[in-house]
């Protein structure tokens, strides 16, 4: 986290630390920013002072220039571990129990649509990568991201698509919505949308609800129910003229499972809830909580999976 040329912080083991390093001047920092942005084919200047891009290794980069930033150029880089983290690693870290991981493994294999929610830096992308390891290797997968950062391994028939911002002339933009619509014509078995933030939520739900079972995505929210409310808002942002009840029904019929992650005060990232979208009850989307973090451990509840249609369609009843 570069707050100015002479003030740099890093996050290490969940703690934010000021480091004893600095750039020689604001001009040197600006030159580094231009090299980073230029290699990714992006532009950042007075007319376009905010840019999101990535490094060649997939690290996310956010840049904000004056006059938007009052103290000089600001750079935030979000790095991923050099060694890819799988589900076994998450189990060993205490992020999820083996029982819950095996449960999700079967749901992925049997093409349940799974949505991962959580706050900033709660581990959503890492968890999505780990879940993708359970996708059968013969399937055709299309990933769609704002900035490419997913690390899907073991799938040969993999297509990766990345959105593009408009140039300084205001042309050339390719949105997540366009990529999702294009992907439907590319014969995918599953579509993985790295993160939904706005109107593209409607297109993602349409894909999940039109024969692309087993699709995955993530979104920012502080709880499972907050994520459902945010999805409602995103659909409204798309300009769709659905009644609220129809919007909720669309969400409930598209997403099968909601996995919520959280980062605690010690910096630990954990699965705190795994829920099934039961359907509409009294006008609201009702959740069937299957696993819940209690007393520091993710425990299975007494509830059983209700919707068994995909279980019966794609495989044997392995979860009873």
ABEGO torsion letter per residue (X at the ends): XBABAABBBBBBGGBBBBBBBBBABAAAAAAAAAAAAAAAGBBBBAABABBBBBBAAGBBBBBBBOAABAAEBBBBBBBBBABBBBAAAAAAAGABBAAAAAAAAAAAAAGBBBBBBEBBGAGAAAAAAAAAAABBAABBBBBBBABBABBBBGBABBBBBBBBBBBAAGBGBBBAAAAAAAAAAAGBABBBBABBABAAAAAAAAAAAAGBBGBBBBBBBABAAAAAAAAAAAAAAAGBABBAAAAAAAAAAABABBBBBBBBAAGBBBBABBBBBAEBBGGBBBBBBABBBBGGBBBBBABBBABAAAAAAABBBAAX
